[in-house]
Amino acid sequence: MNYNKINIKEGINLHIIPTNKFKTNLLSIFITTPLSRQTVTKNALIPTILRRGSNNLKTQEEISKYLEEMYGASFDCGIEKIGDNHVIKFYLETINDTYLPDNETILKASIETLIDIVFNPKIENEKFDKIYLDTEKENLRQIIEGKIDNKAVYSLNRCIEEMYKNKPYGLYKFGYAEDLEAIDEEKLYNTYKTLISESKIDIFISGKVEIKQVEDIIKQNNQIRKLDDRKPQYISSGQRPESKENINEVTESMQITQGKLVLGLEVQTKDLEEKYVALVYNAILGGGASSKLFQNVREKASLAYTAGSNYIKQKDNIFIRCGIEIKNYQKALQIIKQQLQDIQKGEFSEEELENAKTTIISTIKFIPDEQDTEITYYFGQELANTKISFEEYIDKINSITKEQIVKLAQDVAINTIYFLKD
């Protein structure tokens, strides 16, 4: 495993992935905090306000100009919901020093620039810039109000919201428009200070780099030195949805031409090893073109434009997603339920099992071919408190048996059915 984890301070870790595959270095900072209704909207605003300017690079234009001088380095930021955690993420991609003329080096400058943007923001009188904040609040409002534009994503989010009503995982990662008016530049800065003093912080660097050199740059950085030890309250597993005696069925109407059907399933894995079984189960169910959902709902019955499923390991849920003719709702639902029953009864072939494994393994093999994908993989392991190489991962998938799939399938249950129709 070509991966190195170095503890900088309690709750702050440096992760280095030395690789010669790429001409670029990718630097990432992840700030992880538990999802909360009180902070979700403010947290969503923080990366947008930080990208507007730091104490050294006062405006977005200055940041852009400086990145251009670093041979066209690129910066990005965003927010994710991973299990019951809210993760604020920042990326800076630069060309590797090896490919620069005249023995130039920009590794140190690129690391310090990203740290400067994240940990040394532009503030005045213990407040963020009001003009910047007003602009970003309006931008965020448009994102929140525009969530209905992508009906497939909207339907998945609504199913999760219904399944996890009044629980952290049910929160929308970008927050809520009704919160925005009460957020001012002082309150947001106070939230930011709490965030960087209490949250889990992970710094990732992928590229052709020397481990000791990167470690020294990080440890000697003034902004990193200012950070205190912390006992971050991030969440490795999180709350399960409310178990219901009857399936929760939710139907909504909107002006659409194609119905969106989402089923939220509960998977009762007992340990980490069973999560690998769940991955293969999901691949058989709806993980690709040879899966049961694709073949039986879409191809044979012609009831769906799209049909597939995803396993959310952090929450132990599978979400089945289909785009269907609205009139085909009951037929599609009946066939989907039949696929679940068939797997419970072991009615799938060795070929289907091998196809499922091949689908997963090809995805695993692809991970090291993209720097951001590899960083995401190791960050997921960090949150789950696991450490497994790609080779071990593949071996675990290959070892899954039909008997294990059937056993797991007995405890898979539909929790929520969400249907968006006209």
N, C-alpha and C positions, 0 to 999 in steps of 0.2 A: 504494500500500500504506500504509494508515493505521496504521503500526506503527513504534515507535522503540526501538532497543536502545542502552543506555548502559552502558559499562563502569564499574563502581564500584571494583573491585580485580581483580587477576588471578584468574580463576576465579570471579568474582562479577559477575553482570550484572543490570541493571534493564531490564525490558521494559514499555513503556507503550503501551497501545492506546486512544487518545482516541476516544470515540464518544458521540454524542448519542442513541443508540437506546434507552437504558435509564435507569430512574430510580435504578438502583443502581450502586455501585462494587464490583467484585469484585477482591479482593487475594489473590494466591497466592504461596506460597514452595515451590519444589521443591529438594530436596537429592538429588543423584544420585551414586551410588557403584557400582562394579562388583559384580555378584552374586557371592557367595562362600558356600560351605557353612559356613565358620567364623562368619560374621556375619549370615546371613539371618534367624535367629530373633531375635537381639538387635535388629537393625534394625527388625523388625516390631513390637517392643515400644516402641521409642522414641517414635513419635507418640502412642501411648496413654498413656505416662507424662507426656509434655509437656502434654497437654490437661488433666491433673489439677490443674495449678497452676503459676504462675510465681513468681519472687521477689517480684513486686509484687502479684499476685493469687494468694493462697496455695492456694486450693481451687477445685474445679470450680464450686462454688456462687458464689464471688466472681467468677469469670470470667463465668458466666451472668448474674449481677446487673448487672455492668458493661456487658455486651453489651445487656441490656435497656434500660439507661439511654441507650445509643446508638441509640434508636428501634428496638429489636428487631433489632440486628445478629445475624448467625448465623455460627457457627464450625464448621468440620469439618476432619477430617484423615484420612489413609489412607496406603496403600502400594501401589505398582504395580511390575510387572515389565515393563520396556520394553526389548526386545532382551536383551542381557546385562547390563543395568543394573537396580539396585534404586532406586526413586525414592520418597522420603518426601515427601508433599505436605500442605500446609496451606492452608485457604481461610478468608477472612473477607469476608462480604458485608454492605454497609451502604447505607443510603439516601444518595443524592447530596446534597451540600450545597445545591444549587439548590432542593431541595424542602423544606428545613428552615425553620421559622418564625424571624422576628426575626434574620435574618442569622447564624444559628448555623453553626458549622463543626465537622465531626467527622472530616474526612479525615485530618488529622495524628494525631488520637487513635486512629483505626482502624488506620492503618499502624503506629503505635508499639505498639499492643496486640498485633497479630499478631507483630511482631518480638520483643516481650517474651516471648510464649508459646514461641516457637521457640528464641530465643537467650539467654534469661535464666531458666532453669528453677529451680524450687524445689529447693534442695539443702541438706543439712546435713552438715558434716564431709566434704566432697568425695564425697558419696553422694546418690543419689536417696532419696526417702521409702520406707521398707521396706513400710509398710502399703499405699501406693499400688501399689508394684511387685507385691506378693503378689496383690492384687486383679486387676491387669492380666495377670499370668502365668496366672491361672486363666481369665480371659476369653479369652486367646489360645489356651489349651489347648482350650477348647470350640469355638473357630473351627476349629482344626486338626483336631480329632476329628470335627467336623461337616461336613467337606468332602465326605463321601460322601452327604450328604442331597440335594444337587442332582445327580442322576445324569448329566445332560447335561454340566455343567461338570466334574464329576469325571472323566468319560470323556475329555474334551478334555485335561485336565491329565495324565491317565495316558498318553495317546498322546504328549504332549510329553515326559513323563518318560522313556518308553521310547525315543523318538527321540533324545533328548539325554541319554542315560544318562552319568553322571559328567562332565557339562558344565554350565556355569552356567545355561543356559536351561532345563535340566531341573529346576531347584530350584523348590520350592513357595514362592510369594511370602510366605506367612505363617510359613514355617519349619517346625520339627519339634518335636513334644511332648517327645521325649527330651532336647532341649537345655535345657528350661526349669529343671529342678532346679538345674543348675550356675550359672545366672545369678543373681547377687545385685546389690544396689543399688550396690556399688562398681564391679563389673565393667561393669555397664551404663552407669554414668556415664563410665567411661573410654572405652567404645566411642563414646558420644555426643560426647565431646571430640575424639576422632579424626575422627569423622564431620564435625563442623562446621569442623574445621581443615584437612581434606584434600579434602573433596568439592566437586563443582561445585554452586554455589548460583545459582538463578535466581529473581528476584522479579518477578512480573507484576502490573500494575494495569490494569484495563479500566474505563472509565467516562468521565464528563464531567469531565475533569481537565486542569490545565495542566501541561505537561511539565516546565517549569523548577521549578515549585512542588514537584512530586513528587520530582524529582531532589534538590532541596535538603533535603527532609525525610529522604530515605534517607541522603544523604551526611553529614548532621549528627547522625544517630542514634548514640547512644553505643554500643549493642550492635554496630552495623555497623562502627563505627570500631575496635572491639576485634578484629574478624576480620582475620586475616592474608592476604596474597597466598598463592595456592596454584596448583599445576599439577595440576588434577584429572585422575584416571585413568579418566574415563568412557569408554564404548565405543560408537563410532558404528555398527559393523557386527556384529562378534562372530564366534564360531566356528560353522562349519557342522556339521550332524549327521554321524555316522559313515556314510560311504557303504558300502552292503552289496551283495554280489553277488546275494543273494536278498532278497525283501521280508521284513521283520521282522513276523511275525504274532503278535499277543498276544491271548489270550482269557481273560477273567475271569468268574467267576460270582458273582451276588449275588441276593438275593430281590427281583426286579423283574418287572414285567408287560410292559415294553416294552424291546426291545434297543436299545443305543446303539452305533452304528457310527461310527468316526472313522478317516479316512485322512489321514496326514501326507505331503504331497507336497513334493519339492524342486524349486525353480524356479531355473534357472541364469542370472540376469541378469548382464550384464557391466558395466553402468554405470547411473547414475541414470535415463537416458532409458528404458532397458528396463524399469525398475520401473513406469513408466506403462503400458507394454505389458502387464505382468503384472497390473496392476489391471483392465484391460479384459478380459484373458483370464479372470480370476477371475469377473468379472461375467457373462460369457457362460456359464461353467461352472456357477456356483451362487450368483450375487449377487443374485437377486431372483425374483419370480414368473414372469418370462419366461425364466429361465435353463434350461439343459439338464437340470440335476439336478432342479429343481422340476417341470419339465414331463414328463420321461421316467421318473423314479423315483417321484415322488409322484402326479402327475395321471394319466398314461397307464397305468402299470403298477400303480398303487395299492399300492406296496410299502412306502411310508414315510409316517409321520405328518408328519414334517418332513424337509426335504432342502435343504441349502445349503452354501456354502463361504465362507471368509474368507481374505484374503491378508494375511500378516504381513510388512510391507515390511522391517522391521529384520532379520528372519531369512531372508527369501526363501523362505518356506514358505506353502503353501496347506493349510488343514485343511478337509476335507469332513466334514460332520456330518449323520448321519441317525438318526431315531428309527424303528425298524422292528419288525414282528412278528418274533420270534426265529426262527421257522421260515423266514422269507424271506431269511436272511443271504446264502446263495450267490446267489440270484437278484438281490438288490439289488447285491451286489458286482460281479456280471457286467455289469449295466446301467451302473453307475458307470464301470467300466473302459471300456465301449463309448463313453461320452461323451468320455473322455479321448482315445481313438483317433479319434473323429469330428473333434474339433478339430484333431488332428495332421494329418488328411487334408484339412482345410479344408472339412469338411462342416457348415458353418453359413452362414446367409444374411446378406445385408446388413442385413436387418431385425433379426436377432438382434444383429448388431454395433452397430447404431444404438440398439437398446433397452438394450444394456449401457452405452453411452456416456451415454445419457439418465439411467440409474440413478445413475451416478457423479456426473454434473454436478449433478443435483438435490441430492445429498448435499453437494457443494461449496458450492452456493448457500445451503444451510441453515446452514453453519458460522457466518457472522457474526450469525445471529439468536439465538444463545445465547452468553453471555459465557464460560462454562466451556468450551464447545466451541471457541470461537475461541482461547482461551488454550492449550488442549490442542494445537490445530493449530500454533500458533507455537512451542510448546515442542518438539513433534516435529521441527520444522524446525531448532530450535536443536541438538537432539541429533544430527541427521543432517548438521549443518553445511551446510544449504541455505537458500536464501531465494527463495521463489517466491510471487507474489501469486495471489489467487483467479482473476483473469482469465487469467494465464499458465497456471495449473493447468488451467483449462477448455480453453484453446487446445491444450495438450499432449494432453489426452484426445481432443479432436476430431480431432487429426491422425493418430491411430493407424489403421493400415491392416490389412486382412485378411491381407496377406502377412506383416506383422510378427507378428501373432498366431500364424499357422501356424509361422513360424520359431521363435518362442519355445516353442511347444508340443512341438517335437521333443525338447527337453531337459527337459521336465517328467517326473518319475519318482516312483512311489510308493516311499516309504522304509519307512513303518510302517502296518500295519492293526491297529487296536485294536477289539475287540468285547466289550461287556459284556452278558452273557446271564443267564438264570435258573439 
